[in-house]
Amino acid sequence: MRRLMLRLAALGGVVAIGWGGISMTDTKPASPSPLASLQGDVGRGAYLARASGCIACHTDSESGGRPLAGGAPLETAFGTFYAPNLTTDTTHGIGSWSIEEFARAVRQGESPEGEPYYPAFPYGFYTRFSDQDIADLWAAFLTVPAVEQPSREQELSFPFNIRTGLHLWKGLYFEPQRFQPLEDKSDMYNRGAFLVEAAGHCAACHTPRNLLGALDEEAQWTGADGLPGGGASPAIAPSALKQRGWTVQDLAYALRSGITPDGDVMGASMGEVIQQGTSFLSDDDRQAIATYLLTER
């Protein structure tokens, strides 16, 4: 999943090269939230970080890297991306950040210096996190041991290495919002909606994109080509899942084990999502995800 995001993220810079330093200030909140007054829960934050793919993306596990000290190289057609150090190191990590700066990074894709992040970092989904979600995540990240390891520079070819163009991309495609549960739906449905639409950012792989790398909202959940290695993701709209014979119990089990109803094993990007993410979730949350995905909307 994260490799697909990284490959497509650079496309946003192409159209904006000639727009240089345009600043889309409307992506900032009208007034700061009282985040510092909230009490974060470390356990909830650690769980949300796992559900959101933070650990999988920002840890170079294959090379024995320390947790959250920086991700493995992700090679794309546009160059190589590296997820940055998210430990509490004050020089190379986020140890000198405030909770407000952390919130701006997570929900708006903007660094403390005002530099836009590539949408490889799925802030377009994380924008749905509540203030309490942010406080919980922040509490959890503050417990991560500092690792004195510089984040690696992105190795992108021209013109994809010009970040300023991302301001225009955000102005075109980024919509700040918060998750709102539906009053006429069950708690399980709403929990699944949050995990699918926000934390799990499932649409990143299962929805096609336009030429600028933005999601095609008119074809949501219909699957997408161009996954790493030349693969494709299947449609996960309720009708498509039901047509292939999926039930809530089958899907919940697959999210834990990676095993499909016919005994096959999910591999590639989805295998990574299960191994690093959904297999760590509670049975109730996997049931909620399956319920949401199989409910007609």
N, C-alpha and C positions, 0 to 999 in steps of 0.2 A: 504494500500500500504506500509506504513512505517513498519508495523509489518512483512510483508513478507520479506522486505529487511533485517530486523534485524535477522530474523530466519535463513536466508540463509547466512548472512555475516560471521558467525562464521565458516562455512565450510572451508573457505579459510585458516584458521589457522591449520587445521589438517595435510595437506600435508607438512607444512613447519616447524613443531615442531623441527625437527632435524637440521634446517638451522639457528637457532638462530639469530645472528646479521647481516645477509646478508643485505647490503644496495644497493638498486637499484637506484643509483644516476642518471640514464638516465631518470628518471621520472621528473627531475627538469628542468626548462627552461635553455637554454644555457646562457641567459643574462637577468637581471631583466628588466621589463618593466617600463616605466616612469609613473607609476600609480599615484604617488603623485602629478603630474602636471595636472592631469585630474580633471575637475569640475564635481562632482557627482550631480545628480538630485534626491532629496529626494522622490518626488512623483513617479518617474519611479522606483526607488529602492524599495519602499514599495510595489508597484504593482508587481514587479518581485518576491519579497519575498513571496507574497501571491500565485502567480502562481506556485512557486517552492515548496510550502509546508512547508516553514520554520516555520511559525507561528503555524500550526497544529501540527508539530512534537515537537517543543521546548516549548510548553505551556501546562501545566497540567490543562486544562480547567475543567475537571471533579472534581478536588479537589479545584477549585477556585484559581489556581496558577496565578501569575503575568505573563503578556505577555513576552514570550521568556526567562523566568527565569529557564527553565528546564522542560523536558517533563514528562508525566505520565509513570509509569512502564510498560514495554513491555515484557511480559513473553513469552519465547520461550522454545523449547526443550533443548536448550543449556544454559539456564539461563535467567536472567532478564537484559534488557538494559534500560538505562535512557538517553534521549537526554540532552545535557549539557546546562548550563546557557549561553545565548548569549546577555545578557544585557551589558550595559557599565560599570558595576562594575569592578574596576581595579584588584580586588583580585580573584573574583569568575567568572567573565565574560570575555569579550573581550576588556574591556576598556583600557588595557595597550598594546594592539596589534597595530602594524602598518598596513597600507593598504596592504603592501607587504606580511605580515604574513597572513592577512585575505585572500588575493588572493591565497596563497599557500594552505591554508586550504580548500577553496572552490573548487579550480580547480585541486588540486593534492592530497588531502586527507592526509595532513601532518600538524601536530601541530607546533607552533613556536619552540618547543623543538626538532623537528625532529621525533616525534612519529607518526607512521601511524594510521590513523583512520580506524575503521571497515567500509567496504563498505556498511554497513547499511546506512551510510551517502553517498548519491548518487553522490559523486564527479566524478564518471565515466561518468555521464551525464553533470554535471555542468562544466566539463573541456571545454565544448563548449562555455562558456560565454566569451564575448569579454572583453577587458580592460574597456570599457565604462560601460558594465554591472556590472563589479566588482566595479567601482567607484560609480555607482548609488546605488548598494546594501550597500556599505560601508557608504555612506552619510545617507541612511535611518537607518542603525543600530546605527549610532552615535546619533540619536535622541531618542533612546529607553532609558527610565529612568533606572538608575542602581538599581539592586536588590541584596542586600547582602545575597545571598543564594548559598551555595556551590553546585556544580554539584555532583550528586550522582555517586558513583563508580559503574561500571558495575558488576553485580553479575553473573559471568559466571563460569561454572565448568571447571575443567581441562580436556583437554588441550586447551579449547577455550579461556581461559583467558591469553594466551601467545601472546602478540601483535607482537612480532618480526617476527613471521612467516608471517605476512601480507606483509612484504617487498617482499617476493617471490611471493605471490599472485599478487601483483601489477606488478611485473616484467612479469608475465605470461599473465595477463588479462587487465591491465590498459593501455590505449592508449591516451596520451595527444593529444588534437586536439581543433580546434576552429570551430564554426559553419560557414559554407560558403553557402550563398544563391546560388541557381542555376540560371544562366543567362537566361535559356530557360523556366523558370517557372514564374508564376505570383507572384506579391507581396503577395497576399493572401496565395498562396501555400507556399511560403517561410516563411511567418510569422507562418503558421500552423506547418511547419516543425520544426522551432525553439521551439515552445511551446510544441510539442510532443516529440521531440528527445532530447531536452536539459532541459528546465525548468520543464516541466511536468513529465519527466522521465517515460512515459507510459509503456515502455518496461519492466520496473522493475516488473510489475505484469503480463503483457500479453505476455511474452516470456518465454519459459521453460529454465531451467538452467541445467548445467552439475553437476557432483558429487562434484565439488569444489565450487559450487555456482555462477559460471560465466554464463553469458547469452549464450544460444545456438544460435549463429548467423545464422545457417542454418535453424532454425525453428522460425524465427522472426515473432512476432505478431500472432502466432498460438494458443495462450492461454497457461495456465499453471495450473498444479495441486499444491496442497500443500499450499494453502492460509490459513491464520489463521482461525481456526475453522473447518479445513478439507474441505474447499470449493475449488473452481476452478474458474479461470478467463476465459472468452470466447475469441475466436479468434477475432482480430480486423483488420486483413488484409482486404484490400478493397474488395476482392472477397467474403470473409466470411460475411462482413457487408452487402454487396448488396444481398447476398443470403438470409439473414434474413430479407430483406426488408427495411433496413435503407436508408434514404435519408439525404442529407446535412442538410436540415431544421429540420428533426426529431432529428438528432444527436445533432445539436446545441441547440435545445430546451431541450433535455435530460441533457445536460451538465449544463444547468441553473436550471432546475427543478427537475431532477432525475426521471422524468416520461418517460417511454418507449412508443413507438407508440401504443402498445396494452393496454396501461393504467396501466401497472404494475409499481412498484416503485423500483429503484435500491437501494440495501441495502449493508450491509457488508462494505468491503473496498472501493468499488466504491461510495457508499453512503457518506462515509467520505470524499473522494476526492471532490465530488461535493459540499458538505456542507461547507467544509473548504477551497476549492480552486476555482474550475471552476465557481461556482455560483457568485463569486466576479469579474470575468473577464468581459470585455466589450462584447457586442453583436458581434462586428466585430471579436474579438479574438476567440470567440466560433465558429463563422462561419469559421474562418481560420482553426481551429483544425479539424472541421468536413470535410472541403474541402480536407485537406491533407490526412486524414485517408481514405477517399473514392476515392482518386485518385490512379490509378494503377501506380506502380513504377517499 
